[in-house]
């Protein structure tokens, strides 16, 4: 079968309500006057990866469970307006939603509505297999019910990536994703010993490449047992929000990886895309275009110490 899709994204479709707060943590008060206003828009981790790789010129397909609700309408409209094919699987629990508190320095605190997940929800195996058979690569978000799709993806032969975000290296929920993927992204935010966790993932799982983003310190890249450091990229404009930066990093890395680039260059692509995402207000869902990324990557000073991203 000819490949119709470059990147199949599984999971992570949802809606965020973005609230800008004067500081984080937010001190208790009876009320706050918020500037700018409170905005609700489609765009969670899977949405951002789908947007990111699509903007970079990769043929993209997204599948997830969503509800017959206003939040689901926002998700469907976002994919329709961006021309990204979306296979929706109905969930009686409704569409995933969260509230993001964003501080003046761009840091965020996300509050996820845990009631928007029905444990019996599944992505239909036959649909997953058919989509995987027509795809070069699958990126699996760690939202329910994507773990149940991992065996079908592995049997299809498609390469798999995942982002563990702020995993502490212990929570068992993340392990099926970490051990089933060929390419693993995660953040150092909650890790006591990032190198140990990265090597443990590679030793116990399938991953040949493990990437840990480390904010202003850049990122760490483990390839076939060799660990290297990737400096952060200076953002092209003031940092306003870190929301979606880790997803943008993964998108940029995947562009290089699918085009056969050296892992260090893939990480450069990721760092550039992630730095750009930090300059985009979380009230918008804008991704870096392919031409802009490649132009920045060609600059001799494209990678330098500066603000970085966390997943």
Backbone as CSV, one residue per row, in Angstrom:
resi,resn,N_x,N_y,N_z,CA_x,CA_y,CA_z,C_x,C_y,C_z
1,UNK,0.844,-1.194,0.000,0.000,0.000,0.000,0.878,1.242,0.000
2,UNK,0.550,2.217,-0.844,1.309,3.454,-0.866,1.010,4.257,0.394
3,UNK,2.027,4.972,0.875,1.857,5.754,2.083,1.081,7.031,1.775
4,UNK,-0.045,7.217,2.454,-0.868,8.406,2.259,-0.614,9.449,3.341
5,UNK,0.012,9.029,4.443,0.217,9.904,5.595,1.667,9.798,6.053
6,UNK,2.251,10.941,6.381,3.595,10.929,6.954,3.536,10.683,8.460
7,UNK,2.660,11.405,9.136,2.552,11.291,10.596,1.096,11.066,10.993
8,UNK,0.847,9.934,11.618,-0.444,9.632,12.221,-0.361,9.987,13.697
9,UNK,-1.184,10.916,14.146,-1.191,11.341,15.548,-2.370,10.678,16.242
10,UNK,-2.095,10.012,17.347,-3.143,9.355,18.119,-3.296,10.053,19.463
11,UNK,-4.528,10.504,19.764,-4.832,11.068,21.074,-4.543,12.557,21.179
12,UNK,-4.865,13.098,22.353,-4.510,14.474,22.674,-5.351,15.533,22.002
13,UNK,-6.598,15.206,21.602,-7.499,16.228,21.067,-8.316,16.799,22.218
14,UNK,-8.406,18.109,22.288,-9.157,18.688,23.388,-9.191,20.201,23.334
15,UNK,-9.738,20.786,24.375,-9.978,22.224,24.445,-9.367,22.780,25.726
16,UNK,-8.720,23.924,25.602,-8.155,24.615,26.761,-8.863,25.943,26.976
17,UNK,-9.104,26.269,28.232,-9.513,27.614,28.606,-8.293,28.294,29.197
18,UNK,-7.860,29.371,28.565,-6.610,30.037,28.924,-6.909,31.259,29.790
19,UNK,-6.282,31.297,30.960,-6.473,32.400,31.898,-5.101,32.978,32.248
20,UNK,-4.863,34.232,31.924,-3.607,34.898,32.274,-3.716,35.432,33.703
21,UNK,-2.756,35.048,34.526,-2.774,35.433,35.937,-1.559,36.305,36.244
22,UNK,-1.627,37.146,37.296,-0.526,38.072,37.585,0.745,37.395,38.058
23,UNK,0.639,36.179,38.603,1.824,35.444,39.028,1.451,33.990,39.286
24,UNK,2.476,33.134,39.261,2.341,31.727,39.613,3.412,31.379,40.639
25,UNK,3.062,30.701,41.740,1.693,30.308,42.098,0.814,31.520,42.392
26,UNK,-0.468,31.343,42.211,-1.421,32.431,42.367,-1.856,32.531,43.825
27,UNK,-1.537,33.640,44.497,-1.951,33.786,45.904,-3.468,33.798,46.030
28,UNK,-3.947,33.321,47.164,-5.393,33.296,47.364,-5.945,34.717,47.418
29,UNK,-7.051,34.913,46.719,-7.810,36.158,46.797,-9.241,35.835,46.421
30,UNK,-10.168,36.674,46.871,-11.570,36.429,46.564,-11.833,36.560,45.070
31,UNK,-11.111,37.452,44.394,-11.303,37.628,42.959,-10.093,38.315,42.348
32,UNK,-9.943,38.135,41.031,-8.906,38.807,40.254,-9.536,39.386,38.998
33,UNK,-9.054,40.543,38.577,-9.440,41.110,37.290,-8.383,40.667,36.281
34,UNK,-8.807,39.938,35.246,-7.880,39.290,34.337,-7.712,40.100,33.050
35,UNK,-6.439,40.356,32.707,-6.082,40.973,31.429,-4.952,40.165,30.813
36,UNK,-5.006,39.777,29.522,-6.173,39.898,28.640,-7.285,38.954,29.061
37,UNK,-8.352,38.926,28.310,-9.527,38.174,28.710,-9.318,36.673,28.696
38,UNK,-10.307,35.973,29.199,-10.290,34.507,29.251,-10.732,33.966,27.892
39,UNK,-9.939,33.047,27.347,-10.198,32.529,25.995,-10.289,31.009,26.036
40,UNK,-11.278,30.450,25.372,-11.396,29.002,25.202,-11.148,28.669,23.745
41,UNK,-10.200,27.765,23.491,-9.878,27.392,22.117,-9.471,25.929,22.052
42,UNK,-9.641,25.331,20.881,-9.194,23.958,20.660,-7.678,23.937,20.630
43,UNK,-7.102,22.841,21.131,-5.658,22.707,21.060,-5.070,22.125,22.318
44,UNK,-4.939,20.784,22.361,-4.155,20.131,23.393,-3.001,19.410,22.709
45,UNK,-2.322,18.535,23.405,-1.040,18.030,22.914,-1.116,17.406,21.527
46,UNK,-2.085,16.532,21.290,-2.192,15.907,19.978,-2.548,16.900,18.896
47,UNK,-3.432,17.852,19.230,-3.784,18.898,18.275,-2.546,19.699,17.880
48,UNK,-1.726,20.053,18.878,-0.542,20.866,18.601,0.485,20.108,17.766
49,UNK,0.662,18.811,18.027,1.587,18.037,17.200,1.060,17.941,15.773
50,UNK,-0.245,17.675,15.634,-0.833,17.598,14.297,-0.675,18.919,13.555
51,UNK,-0.927,20.031,14.240,-0.741,21.344,13.624,0.722,21.572,13.264
52,UNK,1.613,21.179,14.176,3.037,21.425,13.968,3.597,20.691,12.765
53,UNK,3.348,19.385,12.683,3.911,18.616,11.576,3.226,18.975,10.261
54,UNK,1.934,19.333,10.312,1.240,19.752,9.107,1.819,21.054,8.569
55,UNK,2.075,22.019,9.459,2.665,23.290,9.038,4.057,23.098,8.449
56,UNK,4.739,22.039,8.858,6.080,21.747,8.352,6.037,20.941,7.052
57,UNK,4.853,20.755,6.491,4.730,20.124,5.194,4.560,18.629,5.212
58,UNK,4.359,18.029,6.384,4.167,16.587,6.474,2.683,16.254,6.397
59,UNK,2.351,15.249,5.627,0.960,14.808,5.507,0.536,14.199,6.841
60,UNK,-0.555,14.685,7.372,-0.909,14.401,8.765,-2.329,13.875,8.866
61,UNK,-2.536,12.946,9.787,-3.874,12.451,10.117,-3.941,12.325,11.635
62,UNK,-5.063,12.716,12.213,-5.238,12.703,13.666,-6.466,11.862,14.012
63,UNK,-6.357,11.042,15.046,-7.478,10.235,15.527,-7.559,10.348,17.039
64,UNK,-8.777,10.503,17.557,-8.955,10.519,19.014,-10.435,10.400,19.343
65,UNK,-10.709,10.186,20.627,-12.079,10.187,21.132,-12.489,11.621,21.440
66,UNK,-13.686,12.000,21.011,-14.249,13.318,21.296,-15.735,13.154,21.572
67,UNK,-16.310,14.188,22.145,-17.722,14.126,22.488,-18.592,14.891,21.510
68,UNK,-19.891,14.640,21.591,-20.879,15.405,20.833,-21.260,16.616,21.672
69,UNK,-20.306,17.528,21.839,-20.472,18.662,22.734,-19.824,19.896,22.113
70,UNK,-20.002,21.076,22.708,-19.406,22.292,22.127,-17.880,22.216,22.028
71,UNK,-17.249,21.551,23.007,-15.793,21.401,22.933,-15.397,20.551,21.728
72,UNK,-16.143,19.493,21.475,-15.882,18.671,20.305,-16.054,19.456,19.014
73,UNK,-17.034,20.361,18.993,-17.240,21.204,17.814,-16.006,22.071,17.555
74,UNK,-15.399,22.587,18.618,-14.192,23.396,18.460,-13.040,22.569,17.881
75,UNK,-12.891,21.342,18.369,-11.834,20.460,17.858,-12.070,20.143,16.392
76,UNK,-13.305,19.783,16.055,-13.620,19.451,14.666,-13.386,20.647,13.742
77,UNK,-13.772,21.832,14.200,-13.600,23.038,13.383,-12.129,23.358,13.179
78,UNK,-11.320,23.181,14.218,-9.895,23.473,14.084,-9.255,22.601,13.011
79,UNK,-9.560,21.300,13.039,-8.984,20.407,12.036,-9.519,20.723,10.634
80,UNK,-10.795,21.009,10.558,-11.387,21.336,9.258,-10.764,22.606,8.685
81,UNK,-10.617,23.626,9.518,-10.079,24.904,9.047,-8.611,24.788,8.653
82,UNK,-7.855,23.897,9.306,-6.433,23.731,8.985,-6.194,22.646,7.943
83,UNK,-7.254,21.995,7.468,-7.099,20.976,6.439,-6.409,19.716,6.921
84,UNK,-6.582,19.369,8.207,-5.967,18.174,8.781,-7.039,17.096,8.931
85,UNK,-6.931,15.982,8.219,-7.914,14.906,8.367,-8.008,14.449,9.823
86,UNK,-9.236,14.278,10.293,-9.457,13.917,11.690,-10.481,12.797,11.769
87,UNK,-10.074,11.675,12.328,-10.984,10.567,12.577,-11.446,10.657,14.022
88,UNK,-12.709,10.927,14.217,-13.229,11.067,15.575,-13.960,9.811,15.999
89,UNK,-13.678,9.400,17.217,-14.342,8.254,17.840,-15.195,8.808,18.974
90,UNK,-16.482,8.510,18.956,-17.387,9.122,19.927,-17.088,8.639,21.346
91,UNK,-17.104,9.589,22.269,-16.980,9.282,23.695,-18.154,9.909,24.431
92,UNK,-18.867,9.083,25.207,-19.980,9.598,25.993,-19.506,10.495,27.126
93,UNK,-18.212,10.391,27.483,-17.673,11.226,28.557,-17.423,12.654,28.100
94,UNK,-17.422,12.880,26.801,-17.201,14.226,26.286,-15.765,14.466,25.870
95,UNK,-15.537,15.641,25.336,-14.225,16.029,24.824,-13.319,16.473,25.963
96,UNK,-12.054,16.106,25.891,-11.096,16.491,26.929,-10.990,18.011,27.021
97,UNK,-10.892,18.511,28.238,-10.753,19.957,28.427,-9.857,20.233,29.618
98,UNK,-9.298,21.440,29.622,-8.398,21.840,30.700,-8.458,23.350,30.854
99,UNK,-7.991,23.819,32.002,-7.805,25.246,32.254,-6.311,25.479,32.411
100,UNK,-5.773,26.400,31.624,-4.352,26.742,31.702,-4.194,28.111,32.347
101,UNK,-3.536,28.154,33.501,-3.167,29.425,34.119,-1.793,29.810,33.594
102,UNK,-1.669,30.988,33.006,-0.426,31.424,32.370,0.099,32.654,33.092
103,UNK,1.339,32.578,33.589,1.955,33.689,34.286,2.604,34.686,33.342
104,UNK,3.031,35.842,33.851,3.643,36.875,32.999,4.927,36.420,32.312
105,UNK,5.617,35.434,32.905,6.861,34.947,32.303,6.635,33.811,31.316
106,UNK,5.363,33.477,31.055,5.056,32.431,30.092,4.906,31.052,30.690
107,UNK,5.230,30.882,31.977,5.035,29.575,32.599,3.538,29.294,32.725
108,UNK,3.194,28.001,32.768,1.790,27.654,32.835,1.535,26.586,33.903
109,UNK,0.305,26.575,34.383,-0.186,25.528,35.261,-1.464,25.001,34.633
110,UNK,-1.491,23.713,34.288,-2.636,23.123,33.601,-3.478,22.310,34.571
111,UNK,-4.781,22.542,34.530,-5.751,21.824,35.354,-6.632,21.011,34.420
112,UNK,-6.498,19.685,34.461,-7.216,18.813,33.536,-8.495,18.280,34.170
113,UNK,-9.558,18.293,33.404,-10.856,17.771,33.853,-10.823,16.253,33.727
114,UNK,-10.626,15.573,34.847,-10.466,14.119,34.830,-11.780,13.383,34.620
115,UNK,-12.891,14.095,34.632,-14.171,13.437,34.376,-14.390,13.184,32.885
116,UNK,-13.574,13.816,32.029,-13.740,13.674,30.582,-12.966,12.477,30.039
117,UNK,-13.056,11.376,30.730,-12.376,10.160,30.280,-13.192,8.962,30.732
118,UNK,-13.636,8.167,29.780,-14.382,6.957,30.101,-13.462,5.764,29.896
119,UNK,-13.243,4.988,30.941,-12.244,3.921,30.900,-12.546,2.848,29.866
120,UNK,-13.789,2.767,29.425,-14.136,1.766,28.411,-13.909,2.272,26.985
121,UNK,-13.568,3.552,26.831,-13.313,4.090,25.491,-12.105,3.408,24.855
122,UNK,-12.194,3.141,23.565,-11.084,2.569,22.805,-11.070,3.185,21.410
123,UNK,-9.878,3.269,20.830,-9.759,3.587,19.415,-9.952,2.274,18.667
124,UNK,-10.908,2.165,17.745,-11.185,0.886,17.083,-9.920,0.289,16.458
125,UNK,-9.629,-0.966,16.806,-8.391,-1.591,16.350,-8.301,-1.648,14.836
126,UNK,-9.400,-1.982,14.180,-9.371,-2.075,12.722,-9.049,-0.719,12.089
127,UNK,-9.581,0.348,12.675,-9.307,1.691,12.162,-7.854,2.066,12.381
128,UNK,-7.337,1.769,13.576,-5.931,2.065,13.874,-5.011,1.313,12.913
129,UNK,-5.304,0.037,12.684,-4.461,-0.761,11.785,-4.497,-0.210,10.356
130,UNK,-5.687,0.181,9.891,-5.812,0.712,8.534,-5.047,2.034,8.391
131,UNK,-5.175,2.906,9.375,-4.465,4.188,9.322,-2.954,3.981,9.419
132,UNK,-2.533,3.057,10.299,-1.104,2.789,10.448,-0.504,2.209,9.172
133,UNK,-1.275,1.360,8.488,-0.782,0.740,7.256,-0.520,1.766,6.172
134,UNK,-1.201,2.920,6.254,-1.032,3.965,5.251,-0.144,5.097,5.743
135,UNK,0.580,4.878,6.851,1.379,5.941,7.466,2.848,5.561,7.568
136,UNK,3.701,6.563,7.482,5.137,6.346,7.672,5.494,6.267,9.153
137,UNK,4.736,6.995,9.979,5.111,7.117,11.388,3.861,7.412,12.209
138,UNK,3.868,6.984,13.474,2.770,7.275,14.396,3.314,7.963,15.639
139,UNK,2.707,9.080,16.003,3.050,9.768,17.253,1.899,9.570,18.220
140,UNK,2.181,8.958,19.377,1.136,8.566,20.316,1.178,9.479,21.542
141,UNK,0.074,10.188,21.778,-0.049,11.033,22.963,-0.446,10.154,24.140
142,UNK,-0.017,10.508,25.342,-0.211,9.632,26.500,-1.589,9.778,27.141
143,UNK,-2.565,10.273,26.377,-3.926,10.365,26.896,-4.671,9.048,26.670
144,UNK,-5.661,8.801,27.517,-6.524,7.633,27.365,-7.353,7.806,26.096
145,UNK,-7.540,6.746,25.282,-7.186,5.342,25.490,-6.029,4.865,24.611
146,UNK,-5.044,5.735,24.381,-4.025,5.439,23.371,-3.130,4.250,23.727
147,UNK,-2.951,3.964,25.005,-2.102,2.825,25.374,-2.619,1.527,24.767
148,UNK,-3.942,1.413,24.614,-4.519,0.182,24.077,-4.257,0.027,22.572
149,UNK,-3.844,1.118,21.914,-3.546,1.055,20.478,-2.098,0.666,20.207
150,UNK,-1.242,0.659,21.220,0.184,0.403,21.008,0.465,-0.967,20.394
151,UNK,-0.168,-2.054,20.846,0.124,-3.355,20.219,-0.195,-3.384,18.734
152,UNK,-1.318,-2.803,18.332,-1.679,-2.785,16.915,-0.676,-1.975,16.103
153,UNK,-0.195,-0.885,16.657,0.815,-0.082,15.963,2.099,-0.868,15.787
154,UNK,2.504,-1.561,16.830,3.751,-2.326,16.762,3.635,-3.432,15.714
155,UNK,2.500,-4.101,15.695,2.301,-5.184,14.735,2.219,-4.672,13.296
156,UNK,1.834,-3.422,13.123,1.728,-2.854,11.774,3.094,-2.561,11.176
157,UNK,4.105,-2.458,12.037,5.449,-2.166,11.565,5.776,-0.688,11.465
158,UNK,4.817,0.195,11.748,5.070,1.623,11.684,5.971,2.040,12.849
159,UNK,6.866,3.009,12.615,7.675,3.531,13.712,6.791,4.384,14.614
160,UNK,7.163,4.446,15.894,6.319,5.098,16.894,7.146,6.072,17.724
161,UNK,6.572,7.245,17.996,7.158,8.183,18.956,6.109,8.537,19.991
162,UNK,6.568,9.034,21.119,5.656,9.484,22.168,6.332,10.576,22.967
163,UNK,5.551,11.354,23.695,6.069,12.399,24.576,5.533,12.132,25.978
164,UNK,6.445,11.873,26.916,6.061,11.568,28.294,5.862,12.824,29.126
165,UNK,6.122,13.980,28.549,5.948,15.274,29.200,6.704,15.320,30.531
166,UNK,6.028,15.671,31.623,6.722,15.859,32.899,6.707,14.586,33.744
167,UNK,6.997,13.450,33.139,7.064,12.188,33.862,8.125,12.257,34.950
168,UNK,7.831,11.623,36.083,8.794,11.593,37.182,9.709,10.379,37.109
169,UNK,9.547,9.563,36.079,10.361,8.367,35.932,9.866,7.187,36.735
170,UNK,8.775,7.367,37.476,8.265,6.323,38.375,6.821,5.944,38.068
171,UNK,5.977,6.922,37.795,4.550,6.673,37.581,4.352,5.579,36.528
172,UNK,3.707,4.469,36.899,3.576,3.343,35.966,2.689,3.637,34.764
173,UNK,1.852,4.672,34.850,0.968,4.993,33.722,1.768,5.239,32.443
174,UNK,2.934,5.880,32.560,3.707,6.283,31.395,4.513,5.142,30.772
175,UNK,4.744,4.085,31.529,5.679,3.047,31.078,5.289,2.378,29.766
176,UNK,4.025,1.999,29.537,3.704,1.364,28.255,4.091,2.224,27.059
177,UNK,3.910,3.528,27.189,4.282,4.440,26.109,5.801,4.511,25.971
178,UNK,6.482,4.660,27.108,7.937,4.799,27.090,8.618,3.582,26.486
179,UNK,8.110,2.397,26.776,8.787,1.168,26.366,8.383,0.684,24.980
180,UNK,7.290,1.233,24.422,6.817,0.777,23.111,7.289,1.656,21.966
181,UNK,7.852,2.822,22.278,8.190,3.790,21.232,9.637,3.650,20.762
182,UNK,9.835,3.951,19.482,11.185,3.986,18.910,11.888,5.299,19.216
183,UNK,11.100,6.338,19.446,11.603,7.678,19.711,10.802,8.248,20.868
184,UNK,11.485,8.620,21.953,10.806,9.074,23.163,11.233,10.493,23.502
185,UNK,10.252,11.364,23.712,10.481,12.721,24.206,9.984,12.786,25.647
186,UNK,10.657,13.587,26.458,10.174,13.877,27.801,10.833,15.142,28.299
187,UNK,10.340,15.667,29.402,10.894,16.859,30.024,11.687,16.463,31.263
188,UNK,12.701,17.248,31.582,13.484,16.996,32.798,12.828,17.578,34.043
189,UNK,11.701,18.254,33.891,11.096,19.025,34.979,10.957,18.239,36.280
190,UNK,10.457,17.011,36.208,10.181,16.235,37.414,11.175,15.101,37.636
191,UNK,12.279,15.089,36.902,13.231,13.989,36.993,14.364,14.293,37.971
192,UNK,14.582,13.402,38.915,15.692,13.568,39.849,17.026,13.328,39.153
193,UNK,17.054,12.381,38.218,18.273,12.036,37.501,17.915,11.789,36.038
194,UNK,17.885,12.855,35.211,17.449,12.707,33.816,18.233,11.656,33.039
195,UNK,19.549,11.620,33.195,20.337,10.656,32.422,19.961,9.221,32.787
196,UNK,19.757,8.975,34.069,19.386,7.629,34.494,18.058,7.215,33.862
197,UNK,17.078,8.119,33.889,15.766,7.800,33.322,15.866,7.574,31.821
198,UNK,16.627,8.411,31.145,16.781,8.262,29.698,17.420,6.908,29.359
199,UNK,18.452,6.555,30.089,19.135,5.277,29.814,18.246,4.092,30.190
200,UNK,17.454,4.243,31.217,16.544,3.169,31.612,15.492,2.931,30.537
201,UNK,14.971,4.006,29.955,13.994,3.874,28.861,14.613,3.117,27.699
202,UNK,15.830,3.503,27.326,16.503,2.858,26.196,16.846,1.400,26.496
203,UNK,17.223,1.120,27.742,17.635,-0.243,28.100,16.453,-1.201,28.155
204,UNK,15.304,-0.738,28.641,14.156,-1.628,28.838,13.167,-1.611,27.682
205,UNK,13.254,-0.592,26.839,12.285,-0.465,25.766,12.901,-0.578,24.388
206,UNK,12.195,-0.049,23.413,12.593,-0.138,22.015,13.338,1.096,21.527
207,UNK,13.345,2.148,22.329,13.833,3.441,21.845,15.320,3.427,21.518
208,UNK,15.613,3.839,20.303,16.998,4.087,19.905,17.396,5.517,20.255
209,UNK,16.399,6.408,20.299,16.632,7.824,20.594,15.706,8.259,21.722
210,UNK,16.280,8.911,22.732,15.509,9.508,23.824,15.945,10.967,23.935
211,UNK,14.976,11.868,23.962,15.251,13.303,24.013,14.585,13.888,25.245
212,UNK,15.369,14.584,26.067,14.830,15.235,27.259,15.028,16.740,27.139
213,UNK,13.940,17.491,27.073,14.031,18.937,27.023,14.236,19.477,28.427
214,UNK,15.040,20.552,28.530,15.448,21.047,29.845,15.366,22.557,29.959
215,UNK,14.328,23.142,29.367,14.135,24.576,29.504,15.303,25.380,28.967
216,UNK,15.760,26.365,29.746,16.844,27.242,29.313,18.169,26.510,29.160
217,UNK,18.241,25.286,29.686,19.462,24.496,29.532,19.505,23.758,28.202
218,UNK,18.452,23.862,27.396,18.433,23.195,26.105,17.793,21.828,26.185
219,UNK,18.468,20.830,25.651,17.940,19.472,25.647,19.088,18.477,25.699
220,UNK,18.750,17.251,26.093,19.727,16.165,26.142,19.268,15.080,25.185
221,UNK,20.211,14.552,24.437,19.919,13.621,23.358,20.698,12.336,23.581
222,UNK,19.976,11.237,23.733,20.594,9.924,23.904,20.341,9.121,22.629
223,UNK,21.422,8.786,21.921,21.327,8.051,20.660,22.238,6.837,20.721
224,UNK,21.657,5.665,20.683,22.433,4.423,20.726,23.426,4.412,21.888
225,UNK,22.980,4.925,23.031,23.804,4.906,24.232,24.701,6.096,24.418
226,UNK,24.841,6.960,23.417,25.700,8.141,23.526,24.863,9.362,23.882
227,UNK,25.253,10.042,24.975,24.513,11.205,25.453,25.203,12.489,25.024
228,UNK,24.429,13.418,24.482,24.968,14.719,24.095,24.010,15.812,24.528
229,UNK,24.536,17.038,24.587,23.753,18.196,24.998,23.463,19.066,23.780
230,UNK,22.233,19.542,23.684,21.824,20.435,22.602,21.491,21.789,23.229
231,UNK,22.277,22.844,22.925,21.991,24.160,23.523,20.609,24.667,23.128
232,UNK,20.068,25.524,23.981,18.771,26.127,23.689,18.899,27.122,22.550
233,UNK,17.786,27.397,21.915,17.715,28.392,20.847,17.092,29.663,21.395
234,UNK,17.694,30.802,21.063,17.118,32.071,21.486,15.822,32.326,20.724
235,UNK,14.709,32.565,21.396,13.440,32.818,20.705,13.546,34.058,19.819
236,UNK,12.832,34.086,18.695,12.913,35.224,17.778,12.144,36.457,18.247
237,UNK,11.408,36.336,19.344,10.615,37.430,19.901,10.469,37.166,21.396
238,UNK,9.929,38.118,22.155,9.767,37.893,23.594,8.949,36.652,23.918
239,UNK,9.345,35.957,24.974,8.625,34.768,25.423,7.331,35.206,26.113
240,UNK,6.212,34.655,25.655,4.920,35.012,26.245,4.188,33.807,26.819
241,UNK,4.542,32.591,26.367,3.802,31.419,26.818,4.561,30.165,26.407
242,UNK,4.725,29.238,27.343,5.416,27.983,27.032,4.457,26.882,26.593
243,UNK,3.150,27.166,26.577,2.171,26.150,26.211,2.388,25.694,24.775
244,UNK,2.510,24.383,24.572,2.698,23.838,23.238,4.127,23.797,22.768
245,UNK,5.074,24.284,23.586,6.467,24.323,23.153,7.054,22.919,23.011
246,UNK,6.724,22.043,23.938,7.214,20.672,23.842,6.649,19.948,22.634
247,UNK,5.385,20.214,22.317,4.765,19.610,21.133,5.421,20.140,19.860
248,UNK,5.758,21.433,19.862,6.440,22.013,18.710,7.828,21.405,18.549
249,UNK,8.528,21.202,19.676,9.844,20.558,19.620,9.723,19.186,18.963
250,UNK,8.758,18.398,19.404,8.568,17.068,18.828,8.272,17.152,17.342
251,UNK,7.464,18.134,16.936,7.113,18.287,15.525,8.349,18.586,14.685
252,UNK,9.177,19.525,15.167,10.391,19.857,14.432,11.341,18.683,14.353
253,UNK,11.491,17.968,15.453,12.372,16.798,15.468,11.873,15.760,14.471
254,UNK,10.566,15.528,14.438,10.008,14.526,13.543,10.242,14.887,12.081
255,UNK,10.200,16.181,11.751,10.489,16.583,10.383,11.882,16.108,9.980
256,UNK,12.870,16.404,10.814,14.224,15.983,10.495,14.376,14.476,10.469
257,UNK,13.751,13.815,11.430,13.882,12.356,11.555,13.298,11.647,10.344
258,UNK,12.141,12.099,9.882,11.501,11.465,8.737,12.216,11.786,7.424
259,UNK,13.023,12.837,7.441,13.793,13.172,6.249,15.221,12.628,6.319
260,UNK,15.494,11.800,7.325,16.783,11.131,7.406,17.925,11.983,7.907
261,UNK,17.620,13.058,8.610,18.660,13.927,9.130,19.357,13.299,10.339
262,UNK,20.563,13.775,10.610,21.298,13.376,11.796,20.486,13.776,13.040
263,UNK,20.499,12.954,14.108,19.714,13.301,15.300,20.025,14.676,15.883
264,UNK,21.269,15.109,15.809,21.586,16.442,16.326,20.896,17.526,15.504
265,UNK,20.820,17.330,14.197,20.116,18.311,13.376,18.611,18.237,13.644
266,UNK,18.098,17.023,13.869,16.687,16.887,14.243,16.404,17.685,15.514
267,UNK,17.318,17.587,16.473,17.138,18.322,17.727,17.222,19.824,17.499
268,UNK,18.043,20.250,16.545,18.107,21.669,16.211,16.762,22.122,15.647
269,UNK,16.209,21.335,14.749,14.879,21.667,14.227,13.868,21.775,15.370
270,UNK,13.922,20.807,16.293,12.996,20.825,17.407,13.163,22.052,18.282
271,UNK,14.409,22.412,18.555,14.677,23.572,19.404,14.178,24.857,18.760
272,UNK,14.350,24.979,17.460,13.884,26.177,16.754,12.359,26.253,16.797
273,UNK,11.688,25.133,16.528,10.226,25.123,16.567,9.707,25.392,17.972
274,UNK,10.362,24.813,18.978,9.943,25.034,20.356,10.128,26.469,20.797
275,UNK,11.249,27.086,20.392,11.494,28.485,20.745,10.457,29.395,20.111
276,UNK,10.094,29.094,18.870,9.048,29.882,18.210,7.735,29.768,18.980
277,UNK,7.394,28.560,19.418,6.129,28.354,20.127,6.047,29.193,21.395
278,UNK,7.191,29.438,22.043,7.196,30.234,23.272,6.833,31.692,23.022
279,UNK,6.875,32.128,21.763,6.550,33.517,21.426,5.103,33.686,20.979
280,UNK,4.355,32.581,20.934,2.967,32.618,20.473,2.030,32.575,21.679
281,UNK,1.144,33.540,21.844,0.216,33.507,22.982,-0.608,32.227,22.979
282,UNK,-0.890,31.713,24.161,-1.618,30.456,24.262,-3.070,30.580,23.822
283,UNK,-3.520,31.810,23.600,-4.864,31.999,23.077,-4.930,31.679,21.591
284,UNK,-3.758,31.468,20.958,-3.715,31.112,19.545,-3.080,29.739,19.396
285,UNK,-3.314,29.117,18.242,-2.706,27.825,17.924,-1.985,27.969,16.593
286,UNK,-0.820,28.614,16.624,-0.045,28.868,15.418,1.254,28.086,15.469
287,UNK,1.619,27.480,14.345,2.834,26.673,14.273,3.807,27.287,13.271
288,UNK,5.081,26.989,13.465,6.129,27.486,12.590,6.057,26.796,11.229
289,UNK,6.143,27.571,10.154,6.095,27.011,8.809,7.451,26.409,8.433
290,UNK,7.416,25.488,7.505,8.618,24.766,7.083,9.722,25.704,6.593
291,UNK,9.379,26.638,5.700,10.395,27.524,5.142,11.072,28.349,6.233
292,UNK,10.287,28.828,7.201,10.853,29.631,8.283,11.788,28.797,9.152
293,UNK,11.405,27.552,9.427,12.261,26.686,10.241,13.578,26.399,9.525
294,UNK,13.508,26.041,8.257,14.728,25.703,7.527,15.632,26.919,7.366
295,UNK,15.036,28.105,7.195,15.842,29.317,7.083,16.578,29.602,8.382
296,UNK,15.876,29.434,9.502,16.532,29.679,10.793,17.609,28.626,11.058
297,UNK,17.341,27.384,10.672,18.320,26.319,10.886,19.582,26.538,10.078
298,UNK,19.479,27.255,8.966,20.635,27.514,8.108,21.509,28.642,8.634
299,UNK,21.005,29.408,9.591,21.791,30.506,10.148,22.906,29.952,11.025
300,UNK,24.111,30.517,10.929,25.234,29.976,11.705,25.056,30.084,13.211
301,UNK,24.257,31.047,13.667,24.039,31.233,15.111,22.661,30.737,15.537
302,UNK,22.102,29.773,14.776,20.730,29.332,15.049,20.591,28.746,16.440
303,UNK,21.626,28.098,16.929,21.560,27.470,18.247,22.489,28.205,19.183
304,UNK,21.943,28.707,20.281,22.722,29.453,21.245,22.046,29.341,22.597
305,UNK,22.754,29.711,23.636,22.147,29.647,24.956,21.033,30.685,25.036
306,UNK,19.926,30.312,25.604,18.792,31.213,25.724,17.613,30.502,26.300
307,UNK,16.443,31.084,26.137,15.233,30.449,26.665,14.973,29.151,25.924
308,UNK,14.528,28.161,26.656,14.264,26.863,26.051,12.859,26.414,26.345
309,UNK,12.613,25.127,26.138,11.252,24.626,26.301,11.234,23.423,27.208
310,UNK,10.114,23.253,27.852,9.809,22.015,28.577,8.601,21.397,27.905
311,UNK,8.539,20.062,27.934,7.388,19.394,27.324,6.150,19.542,28.164
